[in-house]
Amino acid sequence: MATYAVNVCDLSTLQQRDFIASLLFSVEILTSDVVDAEGNRMDGSAIILSCENTRIEAIIQIIRKKYSKNIMRIYRSETGKGGWKRV
């Protein structure tokens, strides 16, 4: 089962200006686990999402209709311990 994470900087920026983004990434699916998804980049920290993959994939489809991969960075890892790729 894959693990998904959302970029902290992108999430906080979009939540301030987009009400839909704040609803999609509600507190109930965000964990307190933060990973370094982009190596040594200053803005590469991401919060792991904790819900079933079908729900996460549906959220990603909605987000992708409005935002590109460069504006809202969402990552996927097969193990959850590394090898993060943008979705």
CORCORJO-V261534 format. One record per backbone hydrogen bond with DSSP energy under -0.5 kcal/mol. NH is the residue of the N-H (numbers start at 1). CO is the residue of the C=O. If there is no record, write none. Layout:
# CORCORJO-V261534
nh->[NH/NH]
co->[CO/CO]
This chain:
# CORCORJO-V261534
nh->[3/5/6/7/8/11/12/13/14/15/16/17/18/22/23/24/25/26/26/29/30/30/31/34/35/37/37/38/39/41/44/46/47/48/49/50/51/55/56/57/58/59/60/61/62/63/64/65/65/66/66/67/71/72/73/74/75/76/77/79/85/87]
co->[77/75/47/73/45/7/8/9/10/11/12/13/14/18/19/20/21/23/24/26/26/27/48/32/46/35/44/44/36/38/41/35/6/33/4/29/49/52/52/53/54/55/56/57/58/59/60/61/62/62/63/63/68/68/71/72/5/85/3/82/76/74]
